[in-house]
Amino acid sequence: MWPRFLESSYPLDKNYFLLPKFGLSLIGFYPEQERSFKVRAWSFVNFFILTYGCYAEARYGIHFIPINIFTALDALCPVASSILSLLKMVCIWYYREEFDWLIKRVRVLNEQQCSANKQQYKRLCFTWATRLTWLLLWFGTWTSTAYTIRHMWDSLLRISNGQNWIYETPFKMMFPAPLLRLPIYPFIYALVHWHGYITVSCYVGGDGLFLGFCLYLSVLLRGIRVDVVELLSSQPVEQQATPEEEARVVRELERLIDRHNEVAELTERLSGVMVEITLGHFITSSLIIGTSIVDMLMFSGVGIIVYVVYTLAVLVEIFMYCIGGTFITEACMDLAVHAANSPWYAHSVRIQKMTLLLVARAQSVLVIKIPFFSPSLPTLTSILRFTGSLIALAKSVI
C-alpha cells in the first residue's frame, strides 16, 4: 500500500512539482512560497544550521585524516552531500524569481495540452516525476535517520557493556566541548539530526525541480508532435487543398513553430538556473558513491545498512538527472521523425519548407547545457565506470 499521490489516477494539477514543493516549503525555500517574515526567518535558521553543519563535518574529517583515515572518511562522505545541498539551497534562493517564472509558465503550457491523445503521455510523465522524486525522498530520509539510529545503537551497546554514552552527534561533527555536555547536548543532537533532513529537503527540491522540468518539457514537445502530424494529415494526399485550407495550415504551422521556439527558450533558461547545481552534482557523484562503498567495506552491522541506503540514494539522484535529459532528447527526435514521416509533401511549397525547417530544428536536440557533458543515460554509464575505478583504487590502498 503506497501513498495515493503515487498512483497514476492522482489529479495532474496536484501532481505538478508536488514533492519539490513539499521539500523546499518545509525549509522555506520554495520559489512560489510567500516570503513573509516567518518564512524568511525560518529559511535563515535552516541556512545557518546547514552551513555550520558543513563546516563542523569538514573540520572533523580533516582533523582525523592523520589520526584515523576510517573515521575521517565516515565524516567526509556525508559532508560532500551537505556541501552540495548548501549549493542547491543558495542557487534556488538566488534564482528564485527565475524559478518562479519557469514554474508558472510551464504550468500554463502543460494545462493547454488537454486533448485525449496527449493525456496518456502527460499522465505518464507527471506520475514518473513524482514517483522518482518520492524514491529519492524515501532513500534520503532513511539515510539521514540511519545515521541517528547507528549512533544510538552504538551508544546503547556501550551502556549495556558498562561503558559510558558517547557524547557525539549522529553525523560526526566537531563542536566546542561545552555544547556536547548536558544540558545543552540533547538540543545540539536534535539540531544535527534536523541538519540531515535539511540536506534531504534540498536534494528533493533541487533534483525534483530538474526532473520535473525535463519531463514537463517533454510533454510539450510530444504535444507539438501530435499537433503537427494531425495538421499535416488533415488533408487527404490525393485531394488538392483549397487556398483557404492552405492558408489555415500555414497559420497553424506558424503557431506550432512558435511554440517549439518557446520550448527551446524555456530549456535554455532552465540551463541557466540549473548549471551550478547539475555541474556540482555530477562532479561529486563518483566521489560520493565511491567513498560510500569504501565506508561500506569498513563497517559492519548497522554501519553497512547506513551506507547501502546512502549509495542507493545517490544512484537515484544521478538516475533522475540522466533520465530527465534522455526524455527531452527522445522527445526531440520523436518530433523530428514523426514530422518527417507525415504527408508534408502533399502541401504547397511554403508548407513543405516550413515542415522541413521544423524537422531540422527538432533534430538539433534540446539539451540542458552543462559544461563538459549533458545529462543522459550514457553519462550515467560513464559515471558508474569511473566510480568502479575509484573503488578499485581504494581497495588496493586499504
C-alpha distance (Angstrom), angle and dihedral (degrees) to the residues before:
residue distance angle dihedral
M1 . . .
W2 3.79 . .
P3 3.82 133.0 .
R4 3.78 116.2 -69.8
F5 3.82 93.4 -122.3
L6 3.82 89.1 66.5
E7 3.79 92.1 61.7
S8 3.81 119.3 99.1
S9 3.81 89.9 -126.7
Y10 3.82 92.5 63.5
P11 3.86 111.2 119.3
L12 3.79 111.0 -91.6
D13 3.80 94.7 -139.6
K14 3.83 89.7 58.9
N15 3.81 92.2 42.3
Y16 3.81 93.5 60.3
F17 3.85 107.5 114.3
L18 3.81 87.6 -26.5
L19 3.81 100.2 157.4
P20 3.84 98.7 33.6
K21 3.80 86.5 54.2
F22 3.81 90.8 49.6
G23 3.81 94.0 47.4
L24 3.80 97.7 45.7
S25 3.81 95.0 39.3
L26 3.80 88.0 54.3
I27 3.81 90.1 64.7
G28 3.82 97.2 31.0
F29 3.81 100.3 -105.6
Y30 3.82 106.8 106.0
P31 3.85 107.7 128.2
E32 3.83 94.7 -134.2
Q33 3.81 92.6 46.7
E34 3.81 116.3 114.3
R35 3.81 108.3 -105.9
S36 3.78 98.1 -134.5
F37 3.79 122.3 160.6
K38 3.82 91.8 -99.7
V39 3.81 92.3 50.7
R40 3.81 91.8 47.7
A41 3.79 92.0 48.8
W42 3.80 92.6 47.1
S43 3.82 92.0 48.3
F44 3.82 90.3 50.5
V45 3.82 91.0 51.2
N46 3.81 91.0 51.7
F47 3.80 91.5 45.8
F48 3.81 90.5 52.2
I49 3.83 93.0 47.5
L50 3.81 92.3 49.6
T51 3.82 93.6 44.5
Y52 3.79 94.8 49.5
G53 3.80 90.2 43.5
C54 3.82 90.3 56.1
Y55 3.81 90.3 50.1
A56 3.81 94.1 46.7
E57 3.81 93.6 47.2
A58 3.80 93.5 47.1
R59 3.78 92.1 47.0
Y60 3.82 91.7 50.0
G61 3.80 92.8 49.0
I62 3.81 95.2 46.4
H63 3.81 90.8 46.4
F64 3.82 92.3 55.3
I65 3.82 97.9 43.8
P66 3.85 93.8 93.8
I67 3.83 92.0 35.7
N68 3.82 105.4 45.5
I69 3.81 119.7 -7.3
F70 3.81 92.7 -165.0
T71 3.81 92.4 56.3
A72 3.80 89.5 45.1
L73 3.81 92.5 53.2
D74 3.80 90.0 48.3
A75 3.82 87.6 60.9
L76 3.80 99.5 35.7
C77 3.81 95.2 52.3
P78 3.84 96.2 64.7
V79 3.80 92.7 36.1
A80 3.81 89.3 66.1
S81 3.80 89.0 58.6
S82 3.81 91.2 44.2
I83 3.80 92.7 53.0
L84 3.80 90.6 46.9
S85 3.81 89.3 50.6
L86 3.79 89.5 51.4
L87 3.81 88.9 52.5
K88 3.81 90.3 51.4
M89 3.79 91.4 48.3
V90 3.81 92.5 51.1
C91 3.82 93.6 45.7
I92 3.81 93.8 48.1
W93 3.81 89.6 50.2
Y94 3.82 93.8 45.0
Y95 3.83 94.1 48.3
R96 3.81 94.6 34.9
E97 3.84 94.1 122.7
E98 3.80 92.3 49.4
F99 3.80 91.1 46.5
D100 3.80 89.7 49.0
W101 3.81 91.3 52.8
L102 3.82 93.4 45.9
I103 3.81 92.9 49.1
K104 3.80 92.2 50.5
R105 3.81 95.3 43.9
V106 3.80 95.6 47.1
R107 3.80 88.9 47.6
V108 3.82 91.6 54.5
L109 3.81 93.0 48.0
N110 3.81 92.7 48.1
E111 3.79 91.7 49.8
Q112 3.80 87.3 59.2
Q113 3.83 90.7 60.0
C114 3.78 93.7 81.9
S115 3.82 104.7 129.6
A116 3.80 117.6 118.2
N117 3.82 95.6 -113.5
K118 3.83 91.0 55.5
Q119 3.78 99.0 44.3
Q120 3.81 96.6 75.7
Y121 3.80 94.5 56.3
K122 3.81 91.0 40.0
R123 3.80 91.3 53.9
L124 3.82 90.3 46.7
C125 3.82 92.8 54.3
F126 3.80 94.9 43.1
T127 3.79 91.8 48.8
W128 3.80 95.1 47.9
A129 3.81 92.3 46.9
T130 3.81 88.7 56.5
R131 3.81 95.5 42.0
L132 3.79 95.9 50.1
T133 3.80 92.0 45.7
W134 3.81 89.6 48.8
L135 3.80 89.1 51.7
L136 3.80 88.9 54.7
L137 3.82 90.4 47.3
W138 3.81 90.8 50.0
F139 3.81 95.7 49.1
G140 3.80 92.8 41.0
T141 3.80 93.7 50.2
W142 3.79 92.1 48.5
T143 3.81 91.3 46.7
S144 3.80 91.8 54.4
T145 3.79 92.0 43.3
A146 3.81 91.7 47.7
Y147 3.82 91.2 60.2
T148 3.82 89.4 57.2
I149 3.80 92.5 44.6
R150 3.81 90.8 49.5
H151 3.80 93.2 52.8
M152 3.81 93.3 46.0
W153 3.79 91.3 47.1
D154 3.82 92.7 50.7
S155 3.81 91.2 47.1
L156 3.81 93.2 48.4
L157 3.81 89.9 50.7
R158 3.80 89.1 52.6
I159 3.80 91.4 50.5
S160 3.81 91.7 48.5
N161 3.81 88.0 54.0
G162 3.80 92.1 51.7
Q163 3.81 95.9 -100.6
N164 3.81 129.1 125.4
W165 3.81 128.0 -95.2
I166 3.80 113.8 -92.7
Y167 3.80 107.3 -118.0
E168 3.79 95.3 -146.9
T169 3.79 133.1 116.4
P170 3.85 126.9 -109.1
F171 3.79 90.4 -105.4
K172 3.78 110.7 44.5
M173 3.80 105.2 -106.4
M174 3.78 134.4 158.5
F175 3.82 113.5 -123.6
P176 3.80 132.0 168.5
A177 3.81 108.1 -84.6
P178 3.86 96.2 -113.2
L179 3.84 90.1 60.2
L180 3.81 91.1 59.3
R181 3.78 94.5 56.0
L182 3.77 132.7 83.1
P183 3.00 131.8 -58.5
I184 3.83 94.1 22.1
Y185 3.81 96.0 42.2
P186 3.86 97.7 82.4
F187 3.83 90.5 52.4
I188 3.83 92.1 50.4
Y189 3.82 89.3 45.6
A190 3.82 90.8 54.6
L191 3.82 92.1 47.6
V192 3.80 91.7 51.9
H193 3.80 89.7 48.3
W194 3.82 89.2 51.8
H195 3.81 88.6 47.6
G196 3.80 87.3 66.2
Y197 3.80 92.1 52.8
I198 3.81 91.1 48.2
T199 3.81 87.2 56.2
V200 3.80 90.5 51.1
S201 3.83 91.8 48.1
C202 3.81 91.2 53.1
Y203 3.80 91.1 50.3
V204 3.80 93.5 47.3
G205 3.80 90.2 47.2
G206 3.80 99.6 44.5
D207 3.80 98.5 37.5
G208 3.80 92.4 39.1
L209 3.80 91.4 53.3
F210 3.79 91.1 51.0
L211 3.80 94.7 48.1
G212 3.80 92.3 42.9
F213 3.79 93.9 51.4
C214 3.81 91.5 48.2
L215 3.80 94.2 50.6
Y216 3.81 94.3 41.6
L217 3.82 90.9 50.1
S218 3.81 89.6 50.2
V219 3.83 87.1 55.5
L220 3.81 88.6 56.2
L221 3.81 91.5 49.1
R222 3.81 91.4 48.2
G223 3.81 88.6 49.9
I224 3.81 90.7 54.2
R225 3.79 89.5 50.7
V226 3.80 92.1 52.6
D227 3.81 92.6 48.0
V228 3.82 93.7 46.7
V229 3.80 93.5 50.9
E230 3.81 92.7 45.8
L231 3.79 91.9 47.6
L232 3.80 96.4 49.4
S233 3.81 91.9 42.5
S234 3.79 94.8 50.1
Q235 3.79 91.3 88.7
P236 3.87 117.8 62.7
V237 3.79 111.6 -118.2
E238 3.80 94.6 -128.1
Q239 3.81 93.7 48.9
Q240 3.79 122.3 84.4
A241 3.79 111.4 -126.7
T242 3.79 120.5 -129.5
P243 3.83 120.2 -119.6
E244 3.79 89.3 -109.9
E245 3.79 91.7 52.9
E246 3.81 91.7 47.8
A247 3.81 90.2 50.0
R248 3.81 90.1 52.2
V249 3.81 91.8 50.5
V250 3.82 90.1 49.9
R251 3.82 91.8 52.0
E252 3.80 92.8 47.7
L253 3.79 92.5 45.5
E254 3.79 90.8 50.8
R255 3.79 88.8 52.3
L256 3.81 91.2 51.1
I257 3.80 91.6 48.5
D258 3.81 89.5 51.4
R259 3.81 89.2 50.7
H260 3.81 90.7 50.7
N261 3.80 89.4 49.9
E262 3.80 89.6 52.2
V263 3.80 91.8 51.3
A264 3.81 88.4 51.5
E265 3.81 89.6 50.7
L266 3.81 91.6 48.8
T267 3.81 90.0 51.0
E268 3.78 90.7 51.4
R269 3.81 92.3 48.7
L270 3.80 89.6 48.4
S271 3.80 89.2 53.5
G272 3.79 89.1 53.6
V273 3.80 94.8 56.5
M274 3.82 97.5 37.1
V275 3.81 101.3 43.6
E276 3.83 96.9 95.0
I277 3.80 93.6 44.1
T278 3.80 95.1 46.6
L279 3.80 95.3 42.3
G280 3.80 92.3 49.0
H281 3.78 90.8 47.4
F282 3.79 95.5 52.3
I283 3.80 93.4 43.3
T284 3.80 93.1 54.6
S285 3.81 99.9 33.7
S286 3.81 97.5 86.8
L287 3.80 91.4 44.4
I288 3.82 92.7 50.3
I289 3.82 94.3 46.4
G290 3.79 92.8 44.9
T291 3.82 93.1 48.0
S292 3.81 91.1 47.0
I293 3.79 91.8 53.8
V294 3.81 91.4 47.0
D295 3.82 89.2 51.3
M296 3.79 87.6 48.5
L297 3.82 88.9 58.1
M298 3.81 91.5 49.1
F299 3.81 100.0 50.4
S300 3.78 135.1 58.1
G301 3.79 136.5 -158.3
V302 3.81 113.7 5.9
G303 3.81 90.4 2.4
I304 3.81 91.2 66.2
I305 3.81 91.4 50.0
V306 3.82 90.4 51.9
Y307 3.77 93.9 56.0
V308 3.80 95.6 38.7
V309 3.82 89.3 58.4
Y310 3.81 90.2 41.4
T311 3.82 91.9 53.7
L312 3.80 91.8 47.9
A313 3.81 90.2 50.6
V314 3.82 92.3 53.2
L315 3.81 91.4 46.1
V316 3.82 89.9 52.7
E317 3.82 89.7 51.2
I318 3.80 93.5 52.3
F319 3.80 91.2 44.3
M320 3.82 90.1 53.5
Y321 3.80 91.7 55.7
C322 3.79 94.1 44.9
I323 3.80 96.7 45.0
G324 3.80 89.9 47.7
G325 3.80 92.4 55.5
T326 3.81 90.1 44.6
F327 3.82 91.9 53.6
I328 3.81 91.3 56.1
T329 3.81 92.8 45.7
E330 3.80 93.0 50.4
A331 3.82 92.0 45.5
C332 3.83 90.0 54.5
M333 3.79 93.0 49.0
D334 3.80 90.7 44.9
L335 3.81 89.8 54.6
A336 3.81 92.0 49.5
V337 3.82 94.5 47.6
H338 3.81 96.4 46.9
A339 3.80 93.4 44.3
A340 3.82 90.6 50.7
N341 3.81 91.4 48.3
S342 3.80 93.7 49.7
P343 3.85 120.0 97.8
W344 3.81 93.1 -96.3
Y345 3.81 90.1 138.5
A346 3.82 90.7 67.9
H347 3.82 92.0 67.2
S348 3.76 133.9 74.3
V349 3.80 123.0 -67.9
R350 3.80 90.9 -103.8
I351 3.81 92.4 55.6
Q352 3.81 90.8 45.4
K353 3.80 90.8 54.4
M354 3.80 92.2 46.9
T355 3.80 91.3 49.8
L356 3.80 93.6 48.7
L357 3.80 89.2 48.4
L358 3.81 89.5 53.3
V359 3.82 90.5 48.4
A360 3.80 91.6 50.1
R361 3.81 92.3 49.5
A362 3.80 92.0 46.9
Q363 3.79 90.0 52.5
S364 3.81 87.9 58.1
V365 3.78 88.4 79.0
L366 3.79 117.5 -136.8
V367 3.79 110.0 -121.9
I368 3.78 136.4 176.5
K369 3.81 98.1 -107.7
I370 3.80 109.3 -129.2
P371 3.83 121.4 162.8
F372 3.82 113.2 -97.6
F373 3.83 97.3 2.1
S374 3.79 146.7 15.4
P375 3.83 126.3 -125.5
S376 3.80 109.7 -97.8
L377 3.79 140.2 128.5
P378 3.86 92.5 -94.2
T379 3.81 86.9 55.8
L380 3.80 88.8 54.2
T381 3.81 89.3 54.2
S382 3.81 90.8 52.4
I383 3.81 91.4 50.3
L384 3.79 92.5 51.3
R385 3.80 91.3 48.9
F386 3.81 91.4 51.1
T387 3.80 89.7 46.7
G388 3.81 89.4 54.2
S389 3.79 89.1 54.1
L390 3.82 91.1 51.6
I391 3.81 91.3 50.0
A392 3.81 92.4 49.3
L393 3.84 89.9 49.8
A394 3.80 92.1 48.9
K395 3.81 92.5 48.7
S396 3.81 91.0 52.3
V397 3.81 90.2 51.9
I398 3.81 94.3 45.9
